[in-house]
Amino acid sequence: MTDDARIADLRRRVQQDPASIAFAQLAEEYRRTGHHAEAVDTCRAGLAIHPEYLSARVTLGRALLALGRLDDAVVELRLALATAPENLAATRALAEAYFRKGQLADALTYYTNACRLAPNDPDLDRSVRDVRARLDELSVDAVAAERARARRTVAALERWLEAIHATRTRQHP
């Protein structure tokens, strides 16, 4: 069955029975085929009826991530992980969301958790190495920036002290 035929069949099933849990399959098919907005709409409608449907919550988070709605994705994926902390898809997607938000320490935490869940996944291993390297670079940059700030502060204090000394010398020769 082609993607379009599968989506049409699932859409028909959901239209015939709006309370059907087939919404989750439809949403995942939308997401998988790149129709992320449709996946979000389908998940939201289905989760209004079935709020505890974990796979739909993960699909919603992943679709939001694909749309670049990172804060919304984090909320949905954290909800999913609160129910199922061992869910690899949610853990991996949350790691990516944090990475894309620039929250590298959080990303590293979730990538590391994902590695624990899938210990032989070379993509996850690479992600952990890449995030660690970026964190190391940021640490070096942060130290250099702090040193530069300290040098500017010391120079400003030295100018201030010289001005005080010059003023006192003029007042009390």
Buried (B, 14 or more C-beta within 10 A) or exposed (E): EEEEEBBEBBBEBBEEEEEBBBBBBBBBBBBBBEBBEBBBBBBBBBBEEBEEBBBBBBBBBBBBBBBEBBEBBBBBBBBBBEEBEEBBBBBBBBBBBBBEBEBBEBBBBBBBBBBEBEEEBEEBBEBBEBBBEBBEEBEEEEEEEEEEEEEEEEEEEEEEEEEEEEEEEEEEE
